[in-house]
Amino acid sequence: MRVLLPIRSLLIEMVEHIDFPPHLRLFDNNLLTTTHEDNTSALSLATDQHITSRTRHYHVRWHFFWQAVQDGAVKVIYVETTNQEADYLTKGLPIDGFTRIREKVQGW
């Protein structure tokens, strides 16, 4: 989300300042932004925004992300870990899981 929100803002600003013909204008100032999460604890923390004794140490900078989720700028949805397409980039997967996700994402 640290990278997602600035890119989202940049896209919205570009659309505001570029004179697109009306039939090419794909979205207004409300750009649908969705992030997929397979960690239920992180999903709960992002959507519920409930501070507990274990989460009270989070810095104020995370409140910015919580505000984006609360305002509806970003939607966080659950995806099963077997369907998480980014895992082959960040985790050491067994060869069958790696090739399945690679084929799904890259087509080979």
C-alpha positions as CSV (number, residue, x, y, z in Angstrom):
1,M,0.0,0.0,0.0
2,R,3.0,2.3,0.5
3,V,3.5,2.3,-3.3
4,L,-0.1,1.9,-4.3
5,L,-1.5,5.2,-2.9
6,P,1.1,7.5,-4.6
7,I,0.5,5.8,-7.9
8,R,-3.2,6.1,-7.5
9,S,-2.9,9.8,-6.7
10,L,-0.6,10.3,-9.8
11,L,-3.2,8.6,-12.1
12,I,-6.0,10.7,-10.7
13,E,-4.0,13.9,-11.1
14,M,-3.0,13.0,-14.7
15,V,-6.6,12.4,-15.7
16,E,-7.6,15.8,-14.2
17,H,-4.9,17.8,-16.1
18,I,-5.0,16.0,-19.4
19,D,-7.8,16.9,-21.8
20,F,-9.1,13.5,-22.8
21,P,-12.1,13.3,-25.2
22,P,-15.2,12.2,-23.2
23,H,-15.4,8.8,-24.8
24,L,-11.8,8.0,-23.7
25,R,-12.2,9.1,-20.1
26,L,-12.2,5.8,-18.3
27,F,-12.7,7.0,-14.8
28,D,-13.5,10.1,-12.8
29,N,-11.8,11.2,-9.6
30,N,-13.0,7.9,-8.1
31,L,-10.4,5.3,-9.2
32,L,-11.3,1.8,-8.0
33,T,-8.2,0.5,-6.2
34,T,-8.2,-3.1,-4.8
35,T,-5.5,-4.9,-3.0
36,H,-5.5,-8.7,-2.3
37,E,-4.4,-10.0,1.0
38,D,-3.9,-13.7,2.1
39,N,-2.9,-12.9,5.7
40,T,-6.1,-12.8,7.7
41,S,-4.4,-10.9,10.5
42,A,-3.2,-8.2,8.2
43,L,-6.7,-8.1,6.5
44,S,-8.4,-7.7,9.9
45,L,-6.0,-5.0,10.9
46,A,-6.5,-3.1,7.6
47,T,-10.3,-3.3,7.6
48,D,-11.3,-3.3,11.3
49,Q,-8.7,-0.8,12.5
50,H,-9.0,-2.0,16.0
51,I,-6.1,-1.1,18.2
52,T,-5.2,-3.8,20.7
53,S,-2.3,-4.4,23.1
54,R,-0.4,-6.1,20.3
55,T,-1.0,-3.4,17.7
56,R,-0.7,-0.2,19.8
57,H,2.9,0.1,18.9
58,Y,2.2,0.9,15.3
59,H,3.4,4.3,14.2
60,V,1.1,7.1,13.2
61,R,2.1,6.5,9.5
62,W,-0.1,3.4,9.4
63,H,-3.1,5.6,10.2
64,F,-2.8,7.1,6.8
65,F,-3.4,3.7,5.2
66,W,-6.3,3.0,7.5
67,Q,-7.8,6.3,6.5
68,A,-7.5,5.4,2.8
69,V,-9.3,2.1,3.5
70,Q,-12.0,3.8,5.6
71,D,-12.6,6.5,3.0
72,G,-13.1,3.8,0.3
73,A,-10.1,4.9,-1.7
74,V,-8.6,1.4,-1.3
75,K,-10.5,-1.9,-1.0
76,V,-8.8,-4.8,0.7
77,I,-10.2,-8.2,-0.1
78,Y,-9.2,-11.7,1.0
79,V,-7.7,-14.2,-1.4
80,E,-6.7,-17.7,-0.6
81,T,-3.0,-18.3,-0.3
82,T,-3.1,-20.8,-3.1
83,N,-4.6,-18.2,-5.5
84,Q,-2.3,-15.4,-4.4
85,E,-0.6,-14.5,-7.7
86,A,2.3,-12.5,-6.2
87,D,3.6,-15.4,-4.1
88,Y,5.9,-16.7,-6.9
89,L,7.8,-13.4,-6.7
90,T,8.3,-13.3,-3.0
91,K,8.3,-16.9,-1.7
92,G,10.1,-20.1,-2.3
93,L,7.3,-22.3,-3.7
94,P,7.4,-25.9,-4.7
95,I,7.9,-26.4,-8.5
96,D,4.3,-27.3,-9.2
97,G,2.9,-24.2,-7.4
98,F,5.5,-22.0,-9.0
99,T,4.8,-23.2,-12.5
100,R,1.0,-23.0,-12.0
101,I,1.2,-19.3,-10.9
102,R,3.8,-18.4,-13.5
103,E,1.5,-19.8,-16.3
104,K,-1.4,-17.9,-14.8
105,V,0.5,-14.6,-14.7
106,Q,2.9,-14.8,-17.6
107,G,1.2,-17.3,-19.8
108,W,4.1,-19.7,-20.2
